[in-house]
Amino acid sequence: MALTILVINPGSTSTKLALWGEDGPVLERTLEHEDGSGAIAAQLPARRDDVLAFLEANGRPAPDAVCGRGGLLRPMEGGTYLIDEAMLDDLRSARYGEHASLLGGLIAHELGRRWRVPAFVVDPVTVDEMDAVARYSGVPEITRQGRSHALSLKAVARLAAAELDKPLGDTRFAAAHLGGGISVAALRGGRIADVNDALLGMGPFSPYRAGALPVRGLLDLAFAPGTDRARLEHRLAKESGLCAYLGTGDLKEIERRIAAGDAAARGAFDAMAYQIAKEIGAMAAALGGELDGVILTGGMARSDLLTERLRDRVGFLGRVFSYPGEREMEALAQGALRVLQGREQAKRYGLAREGGGT
């Protein structure tokens, strides 16, 4: 019989669900929740019950596995992980930070236990596979981190490898996930060998995030009267980039302004494209210039204007692959299917944390 996977991807006030078969989605829905406030783990019973009620209302039997969004965990190798007690401890306690994605693993575990099927997470946001040389910052007290859109980046690397009819392990791509935050990575054999920190690190500015900044200017902001750390972090992560220059991070609105002749909108948009292209070039250099191509993905990859700007600047590096959209649900389902079909072995978070390998 065909395999089915229940995929769970929680947001702050909603949960994306998909029942995924070997040939694609069978059922997809986004559940809205009344209360997204309070500690994340405290929301578990209500969210779990909402998922169960939806499935029962649609007459769906138990799936062969459940796969949730990984959430904030310790820095780890990419892959599909069986949810174990060590992972549950870190998710329940929000050891590495509070975020709605923590509920992905917690709900998946509870439903997997209920149905007696395996429960997984795939390529959490804290995947960190960076080469040792990429971790140096120039200041010994600061180590570069690899927080990125790992789920998306690894999924599109598989798609591009398949298009080339080449084993993933033999590929080398410079890949950019273009969304509210931007991750630009050097992918060697499917591993993220280098990447900017997409939240508060290096890389291009995005619709809402600051990206890399001149150090002196950042110091001036940090020591300005009335500034504290929390306020500055919020500004750099959520009120910078296109939003700060133009009052909005909505790319469609900005493109409408450009079409109407707004010089400020064109200037900021072109500057973002310029910085993205520069970062792609940096990742090409990190791979020694040996590339199978450049990959563009994420919500902003739907913009013809942006992808045109990027192709004009990075097309000399080789073939440019475009996979618009987030592709998170598909990537989660495919990670679980690879394990169920015996094409990949599930990893164990607890063993890796204790130094016992994967």
Secondary structure, 3 states (H helix, E strand, C coil): CCCEEEEEEECCCEEEEEEEECCEEEEEEEEECCCCCCCCHHHHHHHHHHHHHHHHHCCCCCCCEEEEECCCCCCECCCEEECCHHHHHHHHHCCCCCCCCHHHHHHHHHHHHHHCCCEEEECCCCECCCCHHHHECCCCCCECCCCCCHHHHHHHHHHHHHHHCCCHHHCEEEEEEECCCEEEEEEECCEEEEECCCCCCCCCCCCCCCCCCCHHHHHHHHCCCCCCHHHHHHHHHHCCHHHHHHCCCCHHHHHHHHHCCCHHHHHHHHHHHHHHHHHHHHHHHHCCCCCCEEEEEEHHHHCHHHHHHHHHHHHHHCCEEEEEECCHHHHHHHHHHHHHCCCCCCEEHHHHHCCCCC
